[in-house]
Amino acid sequence: MAIEGAALRRRILISSAFLSLAAIAGCKSGALDLANRTEEEVTPPSLAGGIEVADPRAASQLVSGWRIVENNAWRWTARKFAVVLRPPIGAARRGAMLRLNFTLPQVVFSRFKAVTLTASIQGTRLAPETYNQPGAAVYTREVPASLLSGHSARIDFELDHAFIPDYGDPRELGLIAHRVALE
């Protein structure tokens, strides 16, 4: 029994060495064998239509104005921030809904009486919304089909106010974002 186990381990070791050499040879020749790989391993990630902004997989869609992930759950934004999303199927005919889930903390309202958020897609401005109190909020706007004809849509957001914290943090902070989607 011990001899059979040793023989099996030897065969596995030899097979592993052979596969390693084959992989090295394939890399040197410039050819990469993808035959035994899954689709996820060989296909670059596609754009999502909705993202949790703290998800590391979403980072490439956060174009500008996004701060680091905090508490594994959210990100501060700057006064101006942008995201790229995939429009939902049929959006080029029916349009879609843009939703940004966020929190306006008390610290914002201790400096400003109100905060106005605006979004634009392809230079077309969507209706602004003004928030007069702290807490959880959702910015929701209909997006016309004419703005969603491509494979992706860049959405630029802008706040009328942002602040720099008093405690030496040099970042410009706007709102606390959780999720953004085209639905």
C-alpha positions as CSV (number, residue, x, y, z in Angstrom):
1,M,0.0,0.0,0.0
2,A,2.8,2.4,0.9
3,I,4.6,1.5,-2.3
4,E,1.5,2.3,-4.4
5,G,1.1,5.6,-2.7
6,A,4.7,6.5,-3.3
7,A,4.3,5.5,-7.0
8,L,1.2,7.7,-7.3
9,R,2.9,10.7,-5.7
10,R,5.9,10.2,-8.1
11,R,3.5,10.2,-11.1
12,I,1.8,13.3,-9.9
13,L,5.2,15.0,-9.3
14,I,6.4,14.0,-12.8
15,S,3.1,15.2,-14.4
16,S,3.3,18.5,-12.5
17,A,6.9,19.0,-13.7
18,F,6.0,18.2,-17.3
19,L,3.0,20.7,-17.2
20,S,5.2,23.4,-15.7
21,L,7.8,22.9,-18.5
22,A,5.1,23.0,-21.1
23,A,3.7,26.2,-19.7
24,I,7.1,27.8,-19.7
25,A,7.7,26.7,-23.3
26,G,4.3,28.1,-24.3
27,C,5.0,31.4,-22.7
28,K,8.5,31.6,-24.4
29,S,6.9,31.0,-27.8
30,G,4.3,33.7,-27.2
31,A,1.4,31.2,-27.4
32,L,-0.7,30.9,-24.4
33,D,-2.8,27.7,-24.1
34,L,-6.3,28.7,-22.8
35,A,-7.9,25.4,-23.6
36,N,-8.6,24.4,-19.9
37,R,-9.5,27.9,-18.7
38,T,-13.0,29.1,-17.8
39,E,-14.6,32.0,-19.6
40,E,-14.1,34.2,-16.5
41,E,-10.4,33.6,-16.6
42,V,-9.9,34.6,-20.2
43,T,-12.5,37.3,-20.7
44,P,-11.9,40.8,-19.3
45,P,-14.7,41.9,-17.0
46,S,-17.6,43.7,-18.8
47,L,-19.2,46.8,-17.6
48,A,-21.9,46.4,-15.0
49,G,-25.2,48.3,-15.2
50,G,-25.3,48.8,-11.5
51,I,-22.5,48.8,-9.0
52,E,-21.8,48.9,-5.3
53,V,-19.1,51.5,-5.2
54,A,-17.2,49.7,-2.4
55,D,-16.9,46.5,-4.5
56,P,-13.3,46.2,-5.8
57,R,-14.6,44.9,-9.1
58,A,-16.4,48.2,-9.7
59,A,-13.2,50.4,-9.3
60,S,-12.5,50.5,-13.1
61,Q,-16.0,52.0,-13.7
62,L,-15.4,54.8,-11.2
63,V,-13.9,57.3,-13.6
64,S,-13.1,60.4,-11.4
65,G,-13.8,62.1,-8.1
66,W,-14.1,58.9,-6.0
67,R,-12.2,58.5,-2.7
68,I,-11.0,55.2,-1.1
69,V,-13.4,52.6,0.2
70,E,-14.2,53.2,3.8
71,N,-15.6,50.6,6.3
72,N,-15.8,48.1,3.3
73,A,-19.2,49.7,2.5
74,W,-19.0,53.2,0.9
75,R,-16.8,55.9,-0.7
76,W,-16.8,59.7,-0.3
77,T,-17.0,61.6,-3.5
78,A,-15.5,64.9,-4.5
79,R,-17.8,67.8,-5.6
80,K,-17.5,66.5,-9.2
81,F,-17.5,62.7,-9.8
82,A,-18.2,60.4,-12.7
83,V,-19.0,56.7,-13.4
84,V,-19.3,54.6,-16.5
85,L,-22.2,52.1,-16.6
86,R,-23.7,49.7,-19.1
87,P,-27.2,50.7,-20.2
88,P,-29.8,48.0,-19.6
89,I,-31.0,45.9,-22.5
90,G,-33.6,47.8,-24.5
91,A,-32.5,51.2,-23.1
92,A,-31.8,52.5,-26.6
93,R,-35.5,52.2,-27.3
94,R,-37.1,52.7,-23.8
95,G,-34.6,54.7,-21.8
96,A,-33.7,53.9,-18.3
97,M,-33.7,55.1,-14.7
98,L,-30.6,56.4,-13.1
99,R,-30.3,55.8,-9.3
100,L,-27.6,57.0,-7.0
101,N,-28.0,55.8,-3.4
102,F,-26.0,57.9,-1.0
103,T,-25.9,59.5,2.4
104,L,-25.5,63.2,3.3
105,P,-23.8,63.3,6.7
106,Q,-24.6,66.0,9.3
107,V,-21.1,67.5,8.8
108,V,-22.2,68.7,5.4
109,F,-25.3,70.4,6.8
110,S,-23.3,72.0,9.6
111,R,-21.5,73.9,6.8
112,F,-24.3,74.4,4.2
113,K,-28.0,74.7,4.6
114,A,-28.7,72.7,1.5
115,V,-26.9,70.6,-1.1
116,T,-27.9,70.3,-4.8
117,L,-27.0,67.3,-6.9
118,T,-27.0,67.3,-10.7
119,A,-26.2,64.6,-13.2
120,S,-25.4,64.8,-16.9
121,I,-25.0,62.2,-19.7
122,Q,-23.3,63.1,-23.0
123,G,-23.5,66.8,-22.0
124,T,-27.3,66.6,-21.4
125,R,-28.1,67.8,-18.0
126,L,-30.7,65.9,-15.9
127,A,-32.9,67.7,-13.5
128,P,-31.1,68.7,-10.3
129,E,-32.4,67.8,-6.8
130,T,-31.8,69.8,-3.6
131,Y,-31.4,68.1,-0.2
132,N,-32.2,70.0,2.9
133,Q,-31.5,67.5,5.6
134,P,-28.9,64.8,6.5
135,G,-29.4,61.1,6.1
136,A,-29.9,58.5,3.4
137,A,-31.1,59.7,0.0
138,V,-31.6,58.5,-3.5
139,Y,-31.2,60.6,-6.7
140,T,-33.5,59.1,-9.3
141,R,-33.9,60.4,-12.8
142,E,-35.4,59.1,-16.1
143,V,-32.7,59.0,-18.8
144,P,-34.0,59.4,-22.4
145,A,-33.3,56.6,-24.8
146,S,-31.4,58.9,-27.1
147,L,-28.6,59.2,-24.4
148,L,-28.2,55.4,-24.1
149,S,-27.6,54.1,-27.6
150,G,-24.0,53.0,-27.0
151,H,-22.5,50.1,-25.1
152,S,-21.6,52.4,-22.2
153,A,-22.8,55.6,-20.6
154,R,-20.6,58.1,-18.7
155,I,-22.6,59.8,-16.0
156,D,-21.1,63.0,-14.6
157,F,-22.4,64.1,-11.2
158,E,-21.9,67.6,-9.7
159,L,-22.7,69.0,-6.2
160,D,-23.0,72.7,-5.7
161,H,-21.1,72.3,-2.4
162,A,-18.2,70.2,-1.0
163,F,-15.9,70.7,2.0
164,I,-12.4,70.0,3.2
165,P,-12.4,68.6,6.7
166,D,-11.0,70.6,9.6
167,Y,-8.7,67.9,10.9
168,G,-6.0,68.1,8.3
169,D,-7.5,65.8,5.7
170,P,-6.8,67.6,2.4
171,R,-9.5,65.8,0.4
172,E,-12.5,67.7,-1.0
173,L,-15.6,65.7,0.2
174,G,-19.1,65.8,-1.2
175,L,-21.4,62.9,-0.3
176,I,-21.1,59.3,0.8
177,A,-22.0,57.1,-2.1
178,H,-23.2,53.5,-1.8
179,R,-24.6,52.4,-5.1
180,V,-25.2,53.7,-8.6
181,A,-27.2,52.1,-11.4
182,L,-28.9,52.4,-14.7
183,E,-32.1,50.3,-14.5
